[in-house]
């Protein structure tokens, strides 16, 4: 009987010790992830401001190295940030029924021109609808994969939409909000954009354009640690804020 009590006491001690070690390890990992999430939130903010200020060259610097191997800065500028790595293949090779201009032409003329043929200011193209003007954003959450290689920055974009004045014969504007996700991948210790989500809705569905060869299903199935915007402003508190998805 005494032996059983000793064994039971020993097992309880081991379990308590393991729980303590496990708790400490989880706290350390969570603090590290929280710190990484805060870093990424700052990078996302800087990337957003580059796009908001129509700094196409600045926004290009955040793109994936593989993407930059396929898409030059001039192409990125010509298409005002709205171009996928394989845009010359399939349907993307046509714009309004016409063929795309040659690469040499784009590199010599990265700036778009107005109907009279004069160079016009470049604008980062958030949406295909030219009557939407992005104003600001709010960060909803940062999700980082458990291996620390991938992340998602989910934001809500605040913008103003104008109804086409040629169609309605009036100046009608209203505020809108749209969800947006920037997908990030850590490459050589630096976060880079790897997937662009196109928020244009077709029959309620959202189309994802992948910047680099990537199975989009993998992003959905990946295990993430989600950190909400409140937590990014607070001191590390992993047990309260780090939620495993």
C-alpha positions as CSV (number, residue, x, y, z in Angstrom):
1,X,0.0,0.0,0.0
2,X,2.8,2.3,0.9
3,X,4.5,1.5,-2.4
4,X,1.4,2.4,-4.4
5,X,1.3,5.8,-2.6
6,X,4.9,6.4,-3.4
7,X,4.3,5.6,-7.1
8,X,1.2,7.7,-7.2
9,X,3.1,10.6,-5.6
10,X,5.9,10.2,-8.0
11,X,3.7,10.2,-11.1
12,X,1.9,13.3,-9.8
13,X,5.2,15.1,-9.3
14,X,6.3,14.2,-12.9
15,X,3.0,15.3,-14.3
16,X,3.2,18.7,-12.5
17,X,6.8,19.1,-13.6
18,X,5.9,18.3,-17.3
19,X,3.0,20.7,-17.1
20,X,5.3,23.5,-15.7
21,X,7.9,22.9,-18.4
22,X,5.2,22.7,-21.1
23,X,3.6,25.9,-19.9
24,X,6.9,27.7,-19.9
25,X,7.8,26.5,-23.3
26,X,4.4,27.5,-24.8
27,X,4.7,30.9,-23.2
28,X,8.2,31.4,-24.7
29,X,7.0,30.4,-28.2
30,X,3.9,32.6,-27.9
31,X,6.0,35.6,-26.9
32,X,8.2,35.0,-29.9
33,X,5.2,34.7,-32.2
34,X,3.6,37.8,-30.7
35,X,6.9,39.8,-31.2
36,X,7.0,38.5,-34.9
37,X,3.4,39.5,-35.4
38,X,4.1,43.0,-34.1
39,X,7.0,43.3,-36.5
40,X,4.9,42.1,-39.4
41,X,2.1,44.5,-38.5
42,X,4.6,47.4,-38.9
43,X,5.8,46.0,-42.2
44,X,2.1,45.7,-43.4
45,X,1.5,49.3,-42.4
46,X,4.6,50.5,-44.3
47,X,3.5,48.4,-47.4
48,X,0.0,49.8,-47.2
49,X,1.3,53.4,-47.1
50,X,3.5,52.8,-50.1
51,X,0.4,51.7,-52.0
52,X,-1.8,54.4,-50.6
53,X,0.7,57.1,-51.7
54,X,1.0,55.4,-55.2
55,X,4.7,54.7,-54.6
56,X,4.9,51.8,-57.0
57,X,8.7,51.5,-56.8
58,X,8.4,51.3,-53.0
59,X,5.6,48.7,-53.2
60,X,7.7,46.7,-55.6
61,X,10.4,46.2,-53.0
62,X,8.0,44.2,-50.8
63,X,7.4,41.6,-53.6
64,X,8.7,38.0,-53.5
65,X,12.2,37.5,-55.0
66,X,10.8,34.9,-57.4
67,X,8.1,37.4,-58.5
68,X,10.7,40.0,-59.1
69,X,12.7,37.6,-61.2
70,X,9.6,37.3,-63.5
71,X,8.2,40.8,-63.3
72,X,10.4,43.8,-63.7
73,X,9.9,47.1,-61.9
74,X,8.8,48.7,-65.3
75,X,6.1,46.0,-65.7
76,X,4.9,46.5,-62.2
77,X,4.7,50.3,-62.8
78,X,3.0,49.9,-66.2
79,X,0.2,47.7,-64.7
80,X,0.1,49.9,-61.6
81,X,0.8,47.0,-59.2
82,X,-1.9,44.8,-60.6
83,X,0.0,42.1,-62.4
84,X,0.6,38.4,-61.7
85,X,3.8,36.6,-62.5
86,X,2.3,34.6,-65.4
87,X,0.2,37.4,-66.9
88,X,1.4,36.7,-70.4
89,X,-0.1,33.2,-70.3
90,X,-3.7,32.3,-71.0
91,X,-6.5,34.9,-70.5
92,X,-4.2,37.3,-68.8
93,X,-2.4,37.8,-72.1
94,X,-5.4,39.9,-73.3
95,X,-6.6,43.3,-72.2
96,X,-10.0,44.4,-73.5
97,X,-9.6,42.0,-76.4
98,X,-6.2,43.3,-77.4
99,X,-2.8,41.7,-77.1
100,X,-0.4,43.0,-74.5
101,X,2.4,45.3,-75.6
102,X,5.9,43.8,-75.9
103,X,8.2,43.8,-72.9
104,X,10.6,46.2,-74.7
105,X,7.8,48.7,-75.1
106,X,6.8,48.5,-71.5
107,X,10.3,48.9,-70.2
108,X,10.7,52.0,-72.3
109,X,7.3,53.3,-71.4
110,X,6.5,52.3,-67.8
111,X,4.2,55.3,-67.3
112,X,0.7,55.2,-68.6
113,X,-0.6,57.9,-70.9
114,X,-3.8,59.9,-71.1
115,X,-6.1,59.8,-74.1
116,X,-4.1,62.6,-75.7
117,X,-0.9,60.7,-75.4
118,X,0.7,62.7,-72.5
119,X,2.2,60.9,-69.5
120,X,-0.2,60.8,-66.6
121,X,0.5,60.2,-62.9
122,X,0.7,56.6,-61.8
123,X,-1.8,55.2,-59.3
124,X,-1.6,51.9,-57.4
125,X,-4.6,49.9,-58.7
126,X,-6.3,48.4,-55.7
127,X,-9.4,47.4,-57.7
128,X,-10.4,47.2,-61.3
129,X,-13.2,49.7,-60.6
130,X,-11.5,53.1,-61.2
131,X,-14.2,54.9,-59.1
132,X,-13.0,53.5,-55.8
133,X,-10.6,55.6,-53.8
134,X,-8.8,53.9,-50.9
135,X,-8.6,56.2,-47.8
136,X,-7.3,54.1,-44.9
137,X,-7.4,50.6,-43.3
138,X,-7.8,48.9,-40.0
139,X,-5.8,45.8,-39.0
140,X,-8.0,42.9,-38.0
141,X,-5.4,40.2,-37.2
142,X,-2.0,38.7,-38.1
143,X,-1.9,35.0,-38.5
144,X,1.5,33.2,-38.5
145,X,2.1,29.6,-39.4
146,X,3.5,27.4,-36.7
147,X,6.8,27.0,-38.6
148,X,7.1,30.8,-38.8
149,X,7.5,30.7,-42.6
150,X,4.1,32.1,-43.7
151,X,1.7,34.7,-42.5
152,X,-1.5,36.5,-43.4
153,X,-2.3,40.1,-42.6
154,X,-6.1,40.6,-42.6
155,X,-7.2,44.2,-42.9
156,X,-10.4,46.1,-43.6
157,X,-10.0,48.8,-46.2
158,X,-11.9,52.0,-45.8
159,X,-12.6,53.7,-49.2
160,X,-15.0,56.0,-51.1
161,X,-16.9,54.8,-54.1
162,X,-18.3,57.0,-56.8
163,X,-21.0,55.9,-59.2
164,X,-19.9,56.3,-62.8
165,X,-21.0,59.9,-63.5
166,X,-21.4,59.1,-67.2
167,X,-24.1,56.6,-66.2
168,X,-25.9,58.4,-63.4
169,X,-25.4,62.0,-64.6
170,X,-24.6,63.0,-61.1
171,X,-21.8,63.1,-58.5
172,X,-22.9,60.3,-56.1
173,X,-20.3,59.1,-53.6
174,X,-20.5,56.9,-50.5
175,X,-18.2,55.3,-48.0
176,X,-17.4,51.5,-48.3
177,X,-15.4,48.9,-46.4
178,X,-13.8,45.9,-48.0
179,X,-11.9,43.0,-46.5
180,X,-8.4,42.4,-47.8
181,X,-5.7,39.8,-47.1
182,X,-2.0,40.2,-47.8
183,X,-0.1,36.9,-47.8
184,X,3.5,37.0,-46.6
185,X,6.4,34.5,-46.8
186,X,9.7,34.7,-44.9
187,X,12.6,34.6,-47.4
188,X,16.1,34.7,-46.1
189,X,14.9,36.2,-42.8
190,X,12.8,38.9,-44.5
191,X,9.0,39.0,-45.0
192,X,7.9,39.3,-48.7
193,X,4.5,39.4,-50.4
194,X,3.8,36.0,-52.0
195,X,0.1,36.1,-52.9
196,X,-2.2,38.8,-54.0
197,X,-5.9,38.4,-53.2
198,X,-8.1,40.2,-55.7
199,X,-11.1,41.5,-53.9
200,X,-13.3,41.9,-57.0
201,X,-16.4,39.9,-56.5
202,X,-17.9,37.7,-59.2
203,X,-21.3,36.2,-58.1
204,X,-20.2,36.7,-54.5
205,X,-17.0,34.7,-55.0
206,X,-13.5,36.1,-54.5
207,X,-10.7,35.3,-57.0
208,X,-7.2,34.7,-55.7
209,X,-4.3,35.5,-58.0
210,X,-1.0,33.8,-57.0
211,X,2.1,35.8,-57.5
212,X,4.4,32.8,-57.4
213,X,3.5,29.1,-58.1
214,X,1.6,28.2,-55.0
215,X,-1.2,25.8,-54.2
216,X,-3.8,28.1,-52.6
217,X,-5.3,25.2,-50.8
218,X,-2.1,24.9,-48.7
219,X,-2.7,28.4,-47.3
220,X,-6.2,27.4,-46.2
221,X,-5.1,24.1,-44.6
222,X,-2.0,25.5,-42.8
223,X,-2.0,25.7,-39.0
224,X,-1.8,29.3,-37.8
225,X,-1.5,31.1,-34.6
226,X,-3.8,34.1,-34.9
227,X,-3.1,37.3,-33.0
228,X,-5.8,40.0,-33.0
229,X,-5.2,43.7,-33.4
230,X,-5.8,44.4,-29.7
231,X,-3.0,42.0,-28.7
232,X,-0.6,43.7,-31.0
233,X,-0.9,46.9,-28.9
234,X,-0.6,45.1,-25.6
235,X,2.3,43.5,-23.7
236,X,2.9,39.8,-24.4
237,X,0.1,37.7,-22.9
238,X,0.2,34.4,-24.8
239,X,-2.4,32.5,-22.9
240,X,-5.0,35.2,-23.4
241,X,-4.2,36.4,-26.9
242,X,-2.5,33.7,-28.9
243,X,-5.2,31.5,-30.4
244,X,-4.4,28.4,-32.3
245,X,-6.4,28.0,-35.5
